Amino acid sequence: MLPDSVTNKLSVITVDCRELEPPEPMVVVLEAVDKLRKTEVLKMIHRQAPRLLFPLLEERGMLTHLESFEDGSIELWIWQEDE
């Protein structure tokens, strides 16, 4: 979970990609990121860490926080830096 300092001021948009097959999770998340407002944080739920997605998010200037769970699933939090 993100620190309260982030989640208290941002609306959470959840994208559940657990049932999607590649490359759909990346496509869905990048489309959501391109529409993301500075007042929002995107929470991606997936079966595994989307390694190919991280460089694309970095290119877009997005901040990320990855949480991994014992079953291998993840929550990836994505937001824009507050200027």
N, C-alpha and C positions, 0 to 999 in steps of 0.2 A: 504494500500500500504506500502511496505517496505521502509525504509529510503533510500535515494539516495546513501548513503555510501555502501549499500549492492547491490542495483540494478544496479548501475553504473559500477560495476566491474564483474557482473555475467550475463550470458545469461539466459533468462527466458524460461522454458519449461512448457507449459500449458497442464494440463490433465483435461478435462471436464467430470465429473462423474455424472452429473445431471440426465442422463437417465439410469444409471446403477442401478441394484438391488443388494442388499447384497448377497454375500460378494465381488462382483466384484470391487467396488471402492477401497476397502482395498488391494485386490490382485493387481490391476493395479498400484496403488500408490507405494506399496512396491517393485514391479518389477522395476518401474521407479527410485525409491530411490536407489536400489541396483546398478543401472547403472549410477547414478548421479556423475558428476565430480565436483571437487572443484571450477570449473569455472562456474557452473550452479546452478540455483535455480528452484525448482519445484513449480508451482502454481496449486493447486488443486481447482477446482470449483465444489461445491456440494450443494445439497438441504438442508443439515444440517451438523452440526459438527460431524465428525467421531470419537466419543469418544474412541472406542476400538483401534483406530490407534495410538493415542498419546503414550501409553506405548511402542509400538513396535518401534516407531520412536526414542524414548528416548534410548531404548536399542541399537540402531544403532548409537547413538551419534549425531543425527540430531538436528538442531535448528529449531524452528517453530514460526510462527506468524499467528494468526487467526484473520480474519476480518469477522464480522457478519453483515448482512444487515436486514432491516426491514421485508422483506418477509421470513426471516428464512434461506436464502441461505448464503453460506460462501465462502470465499477464504482462503485457507490454504497454506501458503508459507513455503517451506521446503528447508533447505540448510545445508551444512557442515560448521562447524566453521573454519575460516581461522586461520591456525597455524602460 
